[in-house]
């Protein structure tokens, strides 16, 4: 690895904000930029925000090779949306700790999907140590196609909200677009090319002075980020003036736009068939996001990542449970390694070693509780647990390759 160039401590730290609605691909883009930065030995600070108490995104990013165990260049702010008053205060303290420990060449902030960009833009306009260079708004093309008729319903719904003096997730989505410096379409591989052009044209009308680009799988070149100039605060001055009264009320709330989160924690595995049925038959439109770690009774050696946004579910293999490794006859570990595993497992409080299901569900108040309870009914009951532990099998319709499922 080449030697790092010295960093001028008098230079402002460039700040990139990755913003966008729930499930739009922000963590994928962040990971791509971190991979590129790591290869170039760039000193990058990262703040990840998750409105859920489970902090799934923070855990996923922190586990990557870019950060040491006690890294001072990584901060996770969870249980608070970053655009709330509490979120801004936590961000201020996190940045103070970060810059006092190590010089940075770039700071990247991944917001939660319920985060409004305006309070963050105002915050960085007053920070002498930092220079905001970009507010990237990621727009889920598949969601815009499915929920807003390729974007053509965005403005009519927004107008109805204004007439009725109400604010909901459509207001948030539109305003995320209006405040951005770069508009990025994600998940374009999931819809027809003709629809992509319609979506790009429609949403560009909301912010015609910024570029619209397609970013499949988070493939944004780092050089494009580093070439960005300072954010144009003057362009959004009137917009800030118009929205400030409404946003001041929302800044008091960590769950704006009628959004709620529910955490599901259990040590039991899911019944694969029941889970499949719930996801295929009962995943409502207003369940915007669910994510977390889980396991299936039919694949109890595997730790899986659950990642749902709008009507799509993606399963990803994270690793193997330690308890499963010890249960394998052909584990290929020596006695010292096995003893270390046993000691770690002895500290676990669950019935099944380190196996667990920790999920968070985010969505409209009217549906979240119902969907969360439906998921809980997918756990094995006590009779099924006895069947499972005695080596019994269960029907499993989930794909072996953990492909994305469309609903």
C-alpha angles and dihedrals in degrees: 000000000000120000115266119248115238116264120231104233091204093062120098115248111245112236126206119191117201105202134168143121124294113299097007094132103265096141091049091054092045091052091050092052091047092052090053092045092049091053091052094044091239116167103237130177118205133199117187120192125199123174090207125087090229093067094207096167092048091052092049094050095042091055093060121103092251093081133056118225093264097028115172092199094066128072129176118200112189139164088039129074107236094232093060121094090253091048093052091049091051090048091052092052092044092053092047090055092044100051093042091059104044140002114252133210094191137010119205121193120194108197127204116259092253093055120119111215098216099080090049092049090050091047095054092045087069099042112100094192095056138058117202106220103169145013105195114195113199116205120198103227093197092053093047089050094047102040104027106032094252090318096303092114095051097086096040091052090046090051091050090051091052091049091050092042093236134132125207140150091295089062089050093049093048093047092048086058094045094053099045127107093203126030115208129189115211134188090030088149089071099062138049117276092239089059092050090059091049092049093047092049094045099048092040088066088066091060109013096170096066130073121254115213136172114239110188113192093352094294100160113144112239090222089065090056094047090050093057117116128217118302113262103243093175092062092063098036094104092043090053090050092052096046100038097093092052094042093050088062093046092049088068090060127074090193106046128166093040090290122149134180129216124193121211116199124175138141093217123097123243120256098242097217095047092047091050091050094049093049094047098043108028109032099123126208092246094057092097100175143004125171143156146100126303147146137222125230088232093054102031094155093064129083106210134194115225112207119175127170122172106316099343129088124193124191120200131184109238100174145284128303113247090228090057092051091055091048093055116096093206098048097135094215124132121236094262092055091046091051090052089052091050092052092051092047091049088066093056117104099201125100093239103047115253093341113120145147115228114172134163124206121202125187150094116335091238094063111022098081092047093050093044091052090048089055092049090056087060093070116102115266120225095269090050091048090056089049091048095048092050090057099266121155133229132206108263119192095170115116115261092224094052092237121179113272122218120212 
